Amino acid sequence: MRLVKASALLILAVAGCTPEDPPVPPPPPPVAKPGQPMLPPVGDVQFREWSEVDDEKFIDLPAPAAAPVALKWDFSPEKRYGYSFNESLSQKMVREANGKRASNTAREKNTGVFEFVAGRDHTALAGSKIQTQEAAMNDQPIAKESFANKPASVSECILTEEGGLESKMKQGMADARMYFQSLFALVPGTRELTPGTIATRLAGYNKVGRYECARLESEFEISTDKAAERILLRGRVIGYFAIAERKFVRASAAVATSSRGNALSKENVWITSSLDAVTRYRVRLLE
């Protein structure tokens, strides 16, 4: 019994000497955000030559005797128009961080379709579907399996007969608003883009296939200058609009782009990205 009692007393003594739980340490101070580096200036972006936009030659026509006062789509109920789409892109990308620099070149070819379905109110639901077909990095082909199963970029807009545009839906990487606003620019004069401006002029008349067309030339520019982003884009477009049938027969664009941007990584390091690219795209009427 004495042993048991001594053990109990020893336990009580030890328990009485147990120190209190240590206090919870305060949270570490927030990591200071490093100062953002200065963005380099954008590249020397020039409008591409008109011959680069569309190098095909068509028969010149005199101005029609009964030329319309204004060019307008024919979006009579149940009218439908389809266009094939082809795009090629070449670009140079540079990334810099902590004194290190990586540079790559890339090429890409995309194809798709554009469709216009007229409603009862003389507007059309305009949809596009675009998907990558070929890609290369530093002149080495990229395996098609890496992008073949990715969903296509899909967009929908409401288009008026005068060319007014209202965006409805976008899925994927490509934003088709720029394609609709540039390739199908219809009204002569200068208009606002989202963002930027586009100027369109009537540049004569041509026989394109079986269609007598007005040739429309456009120049557009988009510019952004923010602390973490700079973009300068300049493009030219040639479109052929069938006067009697009131629809585009074909349209082509050549666009030069330069962008600079800063982004903070998970490691709290600023990464400066530079991109310079030339893009060419075209739509053709599907008969």
C-alpha positions in Angstrom: 0.0 0.0 0.0 2.8 2.4 0.7 4.1 1.9 -2.9 0.8 2.6 -4.3 0.3 5.7 -2.2 3.8 7.0 -3.1 3.2 6.5 -6.8 -0.1 8.5 -6.5 1.7 11.3 -4.7 4.4 11.3 -7.3 1.9 11.5 -10.1 0.1 14.4 -8.4 3.5 16.2 -7.9 4.5 15.8 -11.5 1.0 16.9 -12.7 1.3 19.9 -10.5 4.6 20.8 -12.1 3.3 20.5 -15.8 3.8 23.9 -17.5 1.0 25.7 -19.2 0.4 25.4 -23.0 2.7 27.8 -24.8 0.8 30.8 -26.3 -0.1 30.7 -30.0 2.5 32.6 -32.0 1.3 35.7 -33.9 0.8 35.3 -37.7 3.8 36.1 -39.8 3.8 39.6 -41.3 2.5 39.8 -44.9 5.2 39.4 -47.5 5.9 42.8 -49.0 4.8 43.0 -52.7 7.9 43.8 -54.8 7.9 47.0 -56.9 6.5 46.5 -60.4 9.2 46.8 -63.1 8.8 49.3 -65.9 7.2 47.9 -69.0 9.4 48.0 -72.1 7.9 50.1 -75.0 5.8 48.3 -77.6 7.4 47.4 -80.9 7.2 49.4 -84.1 3.8 48.3 -85.3 3.1 49.3 -88.9 0.0 48.7 -91.1 0.8 45.8 -93.5 0.9 46.5 -97.2 -2.4 46.2 -99.0 -0.9 43.4 -101.2 -0.4 41.4 -98.0 -4.0 41.7 -97.1 -5.4 40.2 -100.4 -3.1 39.6 -103.3 -5.8 38.2 -105.7 -6.6 40.5 -108.7 -10.2 41.0 -109.8 -11.7 42.7 -112.9 -12.4 46.4 -112.3 -15.9 47.6 -112.9 -17.4 51.1 -113.4 -19.6 52.4 -110.7 -23.1 51.0 -111.2 -25.7 53.4 -112.6 -28.0 52.6 -109.8 -25.5 52.4 -106.9 -27.2 52.1 -103.5 -27.1 55.1 -101.3 -25.9 52.8 -98.5 -24.7 49.2 -98.5 -26.8 46.9 -96.3 -27.0 43.2 -95.7 -30.2 41.3 -96.8 -31.4 39.9 -93.6 -34.9 39.1 -94.8 -36.6 36.3 -92.8 -35.0 32.8 -93.3 -32.0 34.2 -95.2 -28.8 32.2 -94.3 -25.1 32.8 -95.2 -22.2 30.6 -94.5 -18.4 31.4 -94.7 -15.3 29.4 -94.4 -12.6 30.9 -92.1 -8.8 30.5 -92.3 -6.2 32.1 -90.1 -2.4 32.0 -89.8 -0.5 33.5 -86.9 3.3 33.9 -86.4 4.6 35.4 -83.2 7.7 36.0 -81.0 7.4 35.7 -77.2 9.9 36.9 -74.6 9.6 36.4 -70.8 11.9 38.1 -68.3 12.2 37.6 -64.5 15.0 38.1 -61.9 17.5 38.9 -64.7 16.6 35.7 -66.7 15.2 35.8 -70.2 13.5 33.2 -72.3 12.5 33.7 -76.0 10.3 31.5 -78.2 8.7 31.7 -81.6 5.4 30.2 -82.5 3.2 29.5 -85.5 -0.5 28.5 -85.7 -3.1 27.7 -88.3 -6.8 27.9 -87.4 -9.9 27.1 -89.4 -13.6 27.5 -88.8 -17.0 28.6 -90.1 -19.1 31.8 -89.8 -22.9 31.6 -90.1 -25.6 34.3 -90.3 -29.2 33.3 -89.7 -31.7 36.0 -90.3 -34.7 36.5 -88.0 -38.1 38.2 -88.5 -36.8 41.7 -87.4 -34.2 42.0 -90.2 -31.3 41.2 -87.8 -29.2 38.0 -87.9 -27.8 35.7 -85.3 -24.2 35.5 -86.3 -22.1 32.6 -85.0 -18.5 31.5 -85.4 -16.7 28.3 -84.5 -12.8 28.3 -84.8 -10.4 25.5 -84.0 -6.6 25.1 -84.2 -5.4 22.7 -86.9 -1.6 23.1 -86.8 0.9 24.6 -84.3 4.6 24.8 -84.0 7.0 26.1 -81.4 10.5 27.2 -82.3 10.0 25.7 -85.8 9.2 22.3 -84.3 5.7 20.9 -84.9 3.5 20.5 -81.8 1.8 17.1 -81.6 -1.8 17.4 -82.7 -3.0 15.4 -79.8 -2.1 18.3 -77.5 -4.7 20.6 -79.0 -7.0 18.4 -81.2 -9.3 17.6 -78.3 -9.6 21.1 -76.9 -13.1 22.7 -77.4 -13.4 25.0 -80.3 -13.8 28.8 -79.7 -17.4 29.7 -80.2 -19.0 33.2 -80.3 -22.5 34.5 -81.1 -23.5 38.1 -82.0 -26.6 39.9 -83.2 -25.9 41.8 -86.4 -28.1 44.4 -88.0 -28.4 45.0 -91.8 -26.3 48.2 -91.4 -23.5 46.2 -89.6 -24.3 47.1 -86.0 -23.1 44.5 -83.6 -24.2 43.2 -80.2 -22.2 40.4 -78.5 -24.2 37.6 -77.0 -21.9 34.7 -76.1 -18.3 33.7 -76.1 -16.6 30.4 -75.2 -12.9 29.6 -75.7 -9.9 31.7 -76.4 -10.9 33.6 -79.5 -13.2 36.6 -79.2 -15.0 36.8 -82.5 -16.1 40.4 -82.0 -12.9 41.6 -83.7 -13.5 39.3 -86.6 -17.1 40.5 -87.1 -16.2 44.1 -86.6 -13.2 44.1 -89.0 -14.0 41.5 -91.7 -17.6 42.5 -92.2 -17.0 46.3 -91.8 -19.7 47.7 -94.1 -20.4 51.4 -93.4 -17.9 54.0 -94.8 -16.5 56.4 -92.2 -14.9 56.1 -88.8 -16.5 54.1 -86.0 -15.7 53.0 -82.4 -14.5 49.5 -81.7 -14.3 47.7 -78.4 -11.8 49.3 -77.8 -10.3 51.3 -80.6 -11.4 52.7 -83.9 -12.0 51.5 -87.5 -12.2 53.6 -90.7 -13.8 52.2 -93.8 -14.0 53.6 -97.3 -15.5 52.5 -100.6 -12.5 51.8 -102.9 -14.1 50.9 -106.2 -16.0 48.0 -107.8 -14.9 44.6 -108.9 -16.2 41.4 -110.5 -15.6 38.6 -108.0 -16.7 35.3 -109.4 -20.3 35.8 -110.6 -20.8 38.8 -108.3 -20.5 42.5 -109.0 -19.0 43.8 -105.7 -18.1 47.0 -103.9 -14.6 46.9 -102.7 -14.4 48.1 -99.1 -11.0 48.9 -97.5 -10.7 49.4 -93.7 -8.0 50.3 -91.3 -8.4 49.7 -87.5 -6.3 50.4 -84.5 -6.5 49.3 -80.9 -4.2 50.8 -78.2 -4.0 50.3 -74.4 -1.5 51.9 -72.1 -1.8 50.8 -68.4 0.7 50.3 -65.6 0.7 46.5 -66.1 -0.3 46.3 -69.8 0.5 47.9 -73.1 -1.0 46.9 -76.4 -0.8 48.3 -79.9 -2.6 46.6 -82.8 -3.0 47.9 -86.4 -4.9 46.0 -89.1 -6.1 46.4 -92.7 -9.0 44.7 -94.3 -10.3 44.3 -97.9 -13.9 43.1 -98.2 -16.0 42.5 -101.3 -19.7 43.0 -100.9 -22.2 41.9 -103.6 -24.3 44.9 -104.4 -27.4 43.1 -105.8 -27.3 40.1 -103.4 -26.4 42.3 -100.4 -23.9 39.9 -98.8 -20.2 39.6 -98.4 -18.5 37.4 -101.0 -15.0 37.4 -99.3 -13.0 39.5 -96.9 -9.3 39.4 -95.8 -7.3 41.0 -93.0 -3.6 41.4 -92.1 -2.9 42.5 -88.5 0.3 43.5 -86.7 0.3 43.4 -82.8 2.7 44.3 -80.1 2.0 43.8 -76.4 3.9 44.1 -73.1 2.6 43.0 -69.7 3.6 42.4 -66.1 2.2 39.5 -63.9 3.1 38.5 -60.3 4.0 34.9 -59.9 3.1 32.6 -56.9 6.7 33.1 -55.8 6.1 36.8 -55.5 8.3 37.6 -58.6 7.2 39.9 -61.4 7.3 38.3 -64.9 7.4 40.7 -67.8 6.1 39.2 -71.1 6.5 40.7 -74.6 4.7 39.5 -77.7 5.0 40.6 -81.3 2.8 39.0 -83.9 1.4 39.1 -87.4 -2.0 37.5 -88.1 -3.8 37.0 -91.4 -7.3 35.8 -91.7 -9.9 35.4 -94.4 -13.6 34.4 -94.9 -15.1 33.1 -98.2 -18.7 32.7 -99.0 -19.9 29.1 -99.0 -22.3 28.8 -102.0 
